[in-house]
Amino acid sequence: MAARLFPGNPAGVDFTGDTDGDGISELAEFGLALDPNNPDANGLPTYGMTDDGQFLTLTYTRPIYADVTYDVQVGTNLADWDSGPGVTAQVSSVENGDGTRTITVRSLTPISAVPAQQMRLCITRF
């Protein structure tokens, strides 16, 4: 899907730009398999909780093959963020049959253990 939306050589794309003016960078649109020419926020990561209500989750859809990295981060304020095996765990990965995969990651810190908790997705191109 990403190849269809970003035809040719993605290296020629200004990944800091925002062709459709929707406030989502080309890098985020590429990494989330969004259409860079359609100003639509559908397809952005969604937040939730595990079925037992104990942990925050973040779900995102990505191209199966993309030369970007994904880092789900957790913070208890909006200034300091942590990530990695001791902070988050992937709980599901589902191929959607259209060249994308939907990933759900959860925090390893119970919601009740901290006064506030946020999750975010960082996408970088390598």
TORKOL-4160 file (C-alpha; in steps of 0.2 Angstrom, whole numbers, padded with zeros to 4 digits, m for minus):
126
<pt num="1" X="0000" Y="0000" Z="0000"/>
<pt num="2" X="0014" Y="0012" Z="0004"/>
<pt num="3" X="0022" Y="0010" Z="m0013"/>
<pt num="4" X="0005" Y="0014" Z="m0021"/>
<pt num="5" X="0003" Y="0030" Z="m0011"/>
<pt num="6" X="0021" Y="0035" Z="m0013"/>
<pt num="7" X="0025" Y="0029" Z="m0030"/>
<pt num="8" X="0043" Y="0029" Z="m0037"/>
<pt num="9" X="0058" Y="0032" Z="m0025"/>
<pt num="10" X="0052" Y="0037" Z="m0008"/>
<pt num="11" X="0069" Y="0044" Z="m0005"/>
<pt num="12" X="0063" Y="0059" Z="m0016"/>
<pt num="13" X="0049" Y="0063" Z="m0004"/>
<pt num="14" X="0050" Y="0077" Z="0008"/>
<pt num="15" X="0045" Y="0067" Z="0023"/>
<pt num="16" X="0044" Y="0083" Z="0034"/>
<pt num="17" X="0031" Y="0090" Z="0022"/>
<pt num="18" X="0012" Y="0089" Z="0022"/>
<pt num="19" X="0006" Y="0088" Z="0004"/>
<pt num="20" X="m0013" Y="0087" Z="0009"/>
<pt num="21" X="m0012" Y="0100" Z="0023"/>
<pt num="22" X="m0020" Y="0089" Z="0036"/>
<pt num="23" X="m0007" Y="0092" Z="0049"/>
<pt num="24" X="0000" Y="0074" Z="0047"/>
<pt num="25" X="0018" Y="0074" Z="0040"/>
<pt num="26" X="0022" Y="0063" Z="0025"/>
<pt num="27" X="0033" Y="0052" Z="0036"/>
<pt num="28" X="0018" Y="0048" Z="0047"/>
<pt num="29" X="0007" Y="0046" Z="0032"/>
<pt num="30" X="0020" Y="0034" Z="0024"/>
<pt num="31" X="0023" Y="0025" Z="0041"/>
<pt num="32" X="0004" Y="0023" Z="0044"/>
<pt num="33" X="m0001" Y="0018" Z="0026"/>
<pt num="34" X="m0011" Y="0034" Z="0024"/>
<pt num="35" X="m0014" Y="0043" Z="0008"/>
<pt num="36" X="m0003" Y="0058" Z="0007"/>
<pt num="37" X="m0015" Y="0067" Z="m0005"/>
<pt num="38" X="m0031" Y="0065" Z="0005"/>
<pt num="39" X="m0033" Y="0076" Z="0021"/>
<pt num="40" X="m0040" Y="0062" Z="0032"/>
<pt num="41" X="m0036" Y="0058" Z="0050"/>
<pt num="42" X="m0044" Y="0041" Z="0049"/>
<pt num="43" X="m0030" Y="0028" Z="0051"/>
<pt num="44" X="m0021" Y="0037" Z="0065"/>
<pt num="45" X="m0016" Y="0027" Z="0080"/>
<pt num="46" X="m0030" Y="0023" Z="0093"/>
<pt num="47" X="m0029" Y="0022" Z="0112"/>
<pt num="48" X="m0038" Y="0010" Z="0123"/>
<pt num="49" X="m0036" Y="m0002" Z="0138"/>
<pt num="50" X="m0034" Y="m0020" Z="0139"/>
<pt num="51" X="m0049" Y="m0031" Z="0141"/>
<pt num="52" X="m0047" Y="m0031" Z="0160"/>
<pt num="53" X="m0045" Y="m0012" Z="0161"/>
<pt num="54" X="m0028" Y="m0013" Z="0169"/>
<pt num="55" X="m0016" Y="m0007" Z="0155"/>
<pt num="56" X="m0016" Y="0007" Z="0142"/>
<pt num="57" X="m0015" Y="0001" Z="0124"/>
<pt num="58" X="m0010" Y="0009" Z="0107"/>
<pt num="59" X="m0015" Y="0002" Z="0091"/>
<pt num="60" X="m0009" Y="0007" Z="0074"/>
<pt num="61" X="m0009" Y="0000" Z="0056"/>
<pt num="62" X="0007" Y="0000" Z="0046"/>
<pt num="63" X="0013" Y="m0006" Z="0029"/>
<pt num="64" X="0020" Y="m0024" Z="0030"/>
<pt num="65" X="0036" Y="m0018" Z="0021"/>
<pt num="66" X="0042" Y="0000" Z="0025"/>
<pt num="67" X="0059" Y="0007" Z="0028"/>
<pt num="68" X="0054" Y="0015" Z="0044"/>
<pt num="69" X="0055" Y="0010" Z="0063"/>
<pt num="70" X="0041" Y="0011" Z="0075"/>
<pt num="71" X="0044" Y="0015" Z="0094"/>
<pt num="72" X="0029" Y="0015" Z="0106"/>
<pt num="73" X="0033" Y="0026" Z="0121"/>
<pt num="74" X="0025" Y="0028" Z="0138"/>
<pt num="75" X="0026" Y="0043" Z="0149"/>
<pt num="76" X="0018" Y="0049" Z="0165"/>
<pt num="77" X="0020" Y="0067" Z="0160"/>
<pt num="78" X="0021" Y="0075" Z="0143"/>
<pt num="79" X="0040" Y="0078" Z="0144"/>
<pt num="80" X="0048" Y="0062" Z="0148"/>
<pt num="81" X="0045" Y="0046" Z="0138"/>
<pt num="82" X="0052" Y="0028" Z="0139"/>
<pt num="83" X="0051" Y="0013" Z="0128"/>
<pt num="84" X="0058" Y="m0004" Z="0126"/>
<pt num="85" X="0055" Y="m0022" Z="0132"/>
<pt num="86" X="0053" Y="m0017" Z="0150"/>
<pt num="87" X="0041" Y="m0003" Z="0146"/>
<pt num="88" X="0029" Y="m0010" Z="0133"/>
<pt num="89" X="0024" Y="m0027" Z="0125"/>
<pt num="90" X="0016" Y="m0031" Z="0109"/>
<pt num="91" X="0000" Y="m0040" Z="0112"/>
<pt num="92" X="m0006" Y="m0043" Z="0094"/>
<pt num="93" X="m0001" Y="m0042" Z="0076"/>
<pt num="94" X="m0014" Y="m0045" Z="0062"/>
<pt num="95" X="m0011" Y="m0045" Z="0043"/>
<pt num="96" X="m0025" Y="m0036" Z="0035"/>
<pt num="97" X="m0024" Y="m0044" Z="0018"/>
<pt num="98" X="m0020" Y="m0027" Z="0009"/>
<pt num="99" X="m0002" Y="m0025" Z="0012"/>
<pt num="100" X="m0004" Y="m0018" Z="0030"/>
<pt num="101" X="m0003" Y="m0025" Z="0047"/>
<pt num="102" X="m0012" Y="m0019" Z="0063"/>
<pt num="103" X="m0001" Y="m0019" Z="0079"/>
<pt num="104" X="m0007" Y="m0017" Z="0097"/>
<pt num="105" X="0005" Y="m0013" Z="0110"/>
<pt num="106" X="0002" Y="m0011" Z="0129"/>
<pt num="107" X="0010" Y="m0003" Z="0143"/>
<pt num="108" X="0018" Y="m0014" Z="0156"/>
<pt num="109" X="0014" Y="m0002" Z="0170"/>
<pt num="110" X="m0004" Y="m0004" Z="0177"/>
<pt num="111" X="m0015" Y="0011" Z="0175"/>
<pt num="112" X="m0018" Y="0011" Z="0194"/>
<pt num="113" X="0001" Y="0012" Z="0198"/>
<pt num="114" X="0004" Y="0030" Z="0192"/>
<pt num="115" X="m0007" Y="0046" Z="0193"/>
<pt num="116" X="m0006" Y="0049" Z="0174"/>
<pt num="117" X="0000" Y="0039" Z="0159"/>
<pt num="118" X="0001" Y="0042" Z="0141"/>
<pt num="119" X="0007" Y="0033" Z="0125"/>
<pt num="120" X="0013" Y="0039" Z="0109"/>
<pt num="121" X="0020" Y="0032" Z="0093"/>
<pt num="122" X="0036" Y="0038" Z="0086"/>
<pt num="123" X="0040" Y="0034" Z="0067"/>
<pt num="124" X="0058" Y="0037" Z="0060"/>
<pt num="125" X="0065" Y="0033" Z="0043"/>
<pt num="126" X="0082" Y="0024" Z="0042"/>
